Structures are given as structure tokens and as C-alpha cells.
Amino acid sequence: MSNKQIPPERWGEFFDQVSNNNKGRRIKLEIVNPVRGDQIQFENSPLLSLVYDSVNTGQVTISATEEEKTRTHTIHAPNTVWEALDQDGKVVALEILDESHNQTILQFQE
């Protein structure tokens, strides 16, 4: 497995590409907060989209389907994005850090 940091100037293109290439793939979304600890937002949920709004808000929004409902999680003020790839170059996880020191971990489940 290899990890690489995605430069901020590529975030729009990067999130569009990951979203388009992995739509429908099941994900687990976990938030690690230094004060509140770990929280699972959704698990085994099909990915709908990953959107980076560079123009208006600078937020990353992750949408997935859970029990036939659309659920979203928004990351305010992201400052670092990491991608984990398997040996075949397929994305297996994303890690997004924000200004409040929250860590959002999106894992693709097989």
C-alpha cells in the first residue's frame, strides 16, 4: 500500500475523479475528534459523491446512501488530504484533516 498527499490546488479535480470512479462502492466513514473520540458516521454505505467547493465555502461534502436515504457529512476548512492506494493503484482510503484537528477517514469496503 502507498500513501500520497494531494496538493490543495488539485482537490477539485481529485475529488471529482475519486467520486466518479467509485460511485456505488461501499464506504465506511469515521471521524476522529481529539475531544470527542472516534465516531462512525456511516458504514457499508454506497458512495454517492465527493464534492469539493473551492469557490464558495472551501468545504468537502461526502454523500452516501444508508437505508434508502441520502446521508451527508461536511468537512469544514479542510487543510490536508491523503490518499491510500493498494498495490494495483486502486484507492482504498482517504484521510482528510481540518483546521479543528478533526480527522475524517473514508475507507472503501470490498
C-alpha positions as CSV (number, residue, x, y, z in Angstrom):
1,M,0.0,0.0,0.0
2,S,1.2,3.5,-0.7
3,N,0.1,6.9,0.6
4,K,0.3,10.2,-1.1
5,Q,-0.7,13.7,-0.1
6,I,-2.9,15.6,-2.6
7,P,-1.9,19.3,-3.1
8,P,-4.7,21.7,-2.4
9,E,-4.7,23.1,-6.0
10,R,-5.7,19.6,-7.2
11,W,-8.5,18.9,-4.7
12,G,-11.4,19.8,-7.1
13,E,-10.1,17.5,-9.8
14,F,-9.1,14.8,-7.3
15,F,-12.5,14.6,-5.6
16,D,-14.3,14.6,-8.9
17,Q,-12.2,11.8,-10.2
18,V,-12.5,9.7,-7.0
19,S,-16.2,10.3,-6.9
20,N,-16.8,9.3,-10.5
21,N,-14.5,6.2,-10.3
22,N,-16.0,4.9,-7.1
23,K,-19.7,5.8,-7.1
24,G,-21.7,3.0,-5.6
25,R,-18.7,1.5,-3.9
26,R,-19.4,0.8,-0.2
27,I,-17.7,3.0,2.3
28,K,-17.1,3.4,6.0
29,L,-16.8,7.0,7.2
30,E,-15.2,7.6,10.6
31,I,-14.5,10.9,12.3
32,V,-11.6,11.1,14.8
33,N,-12.0,14.1,17.1
34,P,-9.3,14.9,19.7
35,V,-12.0,15.7,22.3
36,R,-15.0,13.5,21.5
37,G,-13.0,10.5,20.2
38,D,-14.0,8.2,17.3
39,Q,-17.4,8.4,15.7
40,I,-18.7,6.2,12.8
41,Q,-20.9,8.3,10.5
42,F,-21.8,5.5,8.2
43,E,-20.7,2.0,7.4
44,N,-21.2,-0.3,4.4
45,S,-23.0,2.6,2.6
46,P,-22.8,3.1,-1.2
47,L,-20.9,6.3,-2.1
48,L,-22.9,8.9,-4.0
49,S,-20.4,11.7,-4.3
50,L,-17.4,13.6,-3.0
51,V,-17.6,17.3,-3.7
52,Y,-15.0,20.0,-3.0
53,D,-16.5,23.5,-3.2
54,S,-13.4,25.6,-3.8
55,V,-15.3,28.7,-4.9
56,N,-17.9,29.4,-2.1
57,T,-17.1,27.5,1.1
58,G,-13.9,25.5,0.8
59,Q,-15.8,22.5,2.2
60,V,-15.7,18.8,1.3
61,T,-19.1,17.1,1.3
62,I,-19.3,13.3,1.3
63,S,-22.7,11.8,0.4
64,A,-23.8,8.1,0.7
65,T,-26.9,6.1,0.8
66,E,-27.9,4.5,4.0
67,E,-31.2,2.6,4.5
68,E,-32.5,4.2,1.2
69,K,-31.8,7.7,2.5
70,T,-29.1,10.1,1.4
71,R,-26.7,11.0,4.2
72,T,-24.1,13.7,4.0
73,H,-21.1,14.7,6.0
74,T,-19.4,18.0,5.5
75,I,-15.8,18.8,6.4
76,H,-15.3,22.5,7.1
77,A,-12.0,24.1,6.4
78,P,-10.0,21.0,5.2
79,N,-6.3,21.6,5.2
80,T,-4.7,18.2,4.3
81,V,-5.8,15.3,2.1
82,W,-4.2,11.9,1.9
83,E,-4.9,9.0,-0.5
84,A,-4.1,5.4,0.2
85,L,-3.7,3.1,-2.8
86,D,-3.4,-0.7,-2.9
87,Q,-0.6,-2.4,-4.9
88,D,-2.7,-2.2,-8.1
89,G,-3.1,1.6,-7.7
90,K,-6.8,1.4,-6.6
91,V,-7.9,3.9,-3.9
92,V,-8.6,2.1,-0.6
93,A,-8.9,5.1,1.7
94,L,-8.9,8.9,2.1
95,E,-7.8,10.9,5.1
96,I,-8.9,14.5,5.4
97,L,-7.7,16.7,8.2
98,D,-9.3,20.0,9.0
99,E,-8.4,23.2,10.9
100,S,-10.1,22.0,14.1
101,H,-7.8,18.9,14.1
102,N,-10.6,16.5,13.2
103,Q,-9.5,13.6,11.1
104,T,-12.1,12.2,8.6
105,I,-11.3,8.7,7.4
106,L,-13.2,7.3,4.4
107,Q,-12.5,3.6,3.8
108,F,-13.6,1.8,0.7
109,Q,-15.0,-1.6,1.6
110,E,-14.9,-4.5,-0.8
